[in-house]
Amino acid sequence: MSALSSQPPLSVIRTSRPPIAMAAARTGGARHARPLGLYDTWWTVGAAAVALCAGWAATVWVSIHLQADASLHTVALFVHLASLVLGFGAVLVADYYGLLWITGRTTLREALGSAGKLHLPIWAGLAGLVLSGTLLHPNPSATLTAIKLAFVLVLSLNGLQAGMLNKHMARQSAGEPSPRVLAWGGATAMISQVCWWGAVVIGFINTTSH
């Protein structure tokens, strides 16, 4: 009897928590504490799209009511052209990596990694175009200018949803992407090229017509 009473009670043994379980609980809590990212859900992407449309509308309103002098207009034109070279050039390079993957000259993982590094110059160039364009006295009532402004808005929204596309393609980078993802990527690239080239051509026409 004394031997039995010297052993620890079963309740003490059962209430002790293994270190592994405690570490797992801490890990799970840390995982749930991660802030919601832009491309975690389509809801966050939609909210960002609404904010982007509001910003676009604000810049159009400012461009109508703001009148810059000649020197500021010249600086804005230089920034506009530099932003075009930066943003459009980065888009062409990103599409070139996509072409390399389509022709089998690189892997999907390498193409996505290289194109992912170009997101910053693309968005920086687009932002520079929009902000400097507010100082170039655009006339939104003109048909070509209205089309160009629409191109810029579509281009921005297309670039926003392209982040979600990259996330889906990264998940399938080990194998062949599904036909749905391939069609999605092709449509995204086509919209990007049409909007960029359309904005460039209209900008050239507006400049030479003055």
C-alpha positions, -999 to +999 in steps of 0.1 A: +000+000+000+028+024+008+043+018-026+011+026-044+006+058-024+041+070-032+033+073-070+020+107-083-017+109-089-030+103-124-046+138-124-012+154-121+002+134-151-028+142-173-028+179-167+008+183-177+011+198-212+038+185-236+062+212-249+053+203-285+017+210-279+025+243-262+047+253-291+020+244-316-005+265-298+019+295-298+026+290-335-012+288-343-018+319-323+010+338-342-004+325-375-039+339-367-024+372-356-009+379-391-025+411-405-047+407-436-027+412-468-038+429-500-040+397-520-053+374-493-089+377-506-108+393-534-126+415-509-093+433-501-085+436-538-120+450-543-115+475-515-082+486-530-099+490-564-125+513-549-098+534-533-079+534-566-109+547-585-114+574-559-078+585-563-082+585-601-113+607-598-095+631-575-066+635-598-089+642-627-107+669-606-074+684-596-062+685-632-093+705-643-090+731-615-052+734-613-033+757-636+005+754-636+028+780-650+052+775-679+082+764-659+062+739-638+046+726-669+080+719-684+091+700-653+059+681-653+064+671-689+099+658-682+086+638-652+058+625-674+081+612-701+106+598-675+077+580-658+066+566-692+100+552-699+102+537-664+067+522-662+063+510-698+098+498-701+094+476-670+061+463-684+078+453-717+106+435-697+080+417-676+061+406-707+094+395-722+100+371-693+065+357-700+075+352-736+106+334-725+085+310-704+060+304-733+089+295-756+104+271-731+136+292-725+130+296-688+109+280-660+077+295-647+093+300-613+122+320-628+098+341-650+076+349-620+106+358-598+121+381-624+088+397-633+080+402-596+110+424-592+096+448-617+064+456-599+079+485-581+091+504-612+059+496-630+037+512-602+062+540-597+061+548-634+023+547-634+020+569-604+045+594-619+024+595-651-008+602-632+006+628-608+026+647-635-004+645-659-024+667-635+000+696-643-002+692-681-035+709-685-055+679-698-089+685-713-112+657-701-140+669-724-119+660-754-126+625-768-090+614-771-081+627-736-111+610-721-101+577-737-065+581-724-078+587-689-100+556-692-069+537-703-050+548-672-078+537-649-082+503-666-044+499-666-043+506-628-072+481-621-056+455-644-023+458-625-041+455-592-058+422-601-025+410-617-012+406-582-038+380-575-029+363-608+007+361-598-003+345-565-023+318-583+005+312-608+031+309-580+010+281-565+012+262-598+048+270-606+060+235-599+039+221-628+018+233-657-007+261-649-043+253-655-060+265-688-081+290-667-049+306-652-032+307-686-063+324-702-063+348-672-026+356-678-031+361-715-060+385-710-041+405-684-011+409-707-033+419-736-052+445-716-019+459-703-004+463-738-035+478-753-038+504-725-001+513-724+002+516-762-031+534-764-020+560-738+013+565-756-003+570-790-029+594-777-003+613-757+018+617-789-012+629-809-022+654-783+014+667-781+019+671-818-015+687-824-007+717-801 
